[in-house]
Amino acid sequence: MNIDRKNPRNQSYAKILLNGSMPAYMRDISPSGFRVYSPVPLPYKEGSKIVCKVIPADHEDAPFDIEGEIRWNRQGDKGEDIMGFQISSFADPQGEVLYREMNKRFSAH
């Protein structure tokens, strides 16, 4: 694990859709991004620009879109894809608020 991160990452979990069709999971969020986990290989390379639809576990919160870049992509021990996603923008202000709330909620654990 890389220990030279600028921002600490918080344990978390949410379902996501990459570019509207590729399901995956959000893990280890920080203010500037998160880790993407998929049990199957994904077609994204370092530098890929993608839109990520976050589907919060709390069904009272609406899904929201985040645009960003894949910073790294590697396979885990069991063949799963694990990628670093850096946020570049939010589709709307409410999504940014919800993301900050998720980050704050999971930082307490």
N, C-alpha and C positions, 0 to 999 in steps of 0.2 A: 504494500500500500504506500502511496506517495505521502510523505509526511511534510512536504514543503508547501502546503496549500496556504493561500492568503486568508481564506475564510473557512472557519470550521463547518463541517457538514453535519446535519442533524438527521437521525434515523427517521424514516418516514415511509409511507406506502400509499400509492394512488395508482389507479389505472390510467393509462394514456393511450392515445392514438397518434401515430406519427404519419404526417402527410395524409390524414384522413382515412387511412386504411390499415396500417401496420400496428397491431396491438402490442403493448409492452407495459412495464411497470416503472413508476418513479420511485427512486430510493435515494437516501442520503442527500437531502436538499440543503442548499446554502442560499444566501441572498443573491448570488450571481448565477446559480445553476443547480444541476442535480445529476445523479447517475441514472441511466436508463438500463433496465434489465429486461431481457427477453429470453425465454427458454429455447428459442430457435434463432438461427442466424438472420440478421437484418441486412438490407442492401445499402447500408450507409457507410461511407468512408470518412476519414478525418477531413474536415473542411466542408462537409455537406451542410447546406442550409436547409432547414426543415421547419415545418409548423407542427407543434405538439399540442394536441387537445388534452387538457387535464380533466379527468373525471373524478372529482373529490369523493372520498369515502363517505363523507357526510352528505347524504342525498338532498339535504336542504340547500346546499350550495350548487349553483349552476356550473356546468362545464365551462371552461375558458381556454382560449388559445394563447400560446406563447410561441414567438418566433425565435430561432436560435441556430447555433452551429454545433456540429459534432466536433469536439476537441480531440477525442481519442476513441478508439474502438478496439476491443480485444475479446478473446474468448476465455471463459472461465474453465475450471477443471472438468466440468461436465458438458462442455460444448455450448453453453449458453453465451449469448452476446451481452457484453457489458460496455456501455458507452458513457462518456462524459458529455453533457449537454450544457453549453454556455448560453444564457439568455441574452438576446439582443433587443427584444421589444415585446410588449404585450399588445394583443389586439384591441383591448379596451381597458380603461382605468379600473373597472370593477374586477377584472382578472388579476391585475397587479395587486389590488387590495387582498383578494382571496389568497394569492400566492404568499404574500407577506404574512397573512394570518396562519397559513399552513406552516410556514417556516417557524413562526413564533410558537405555535402549538407543539410542534415536535421538538423544539429546542429545550422544552421543560423536562424532557424524558432523558 
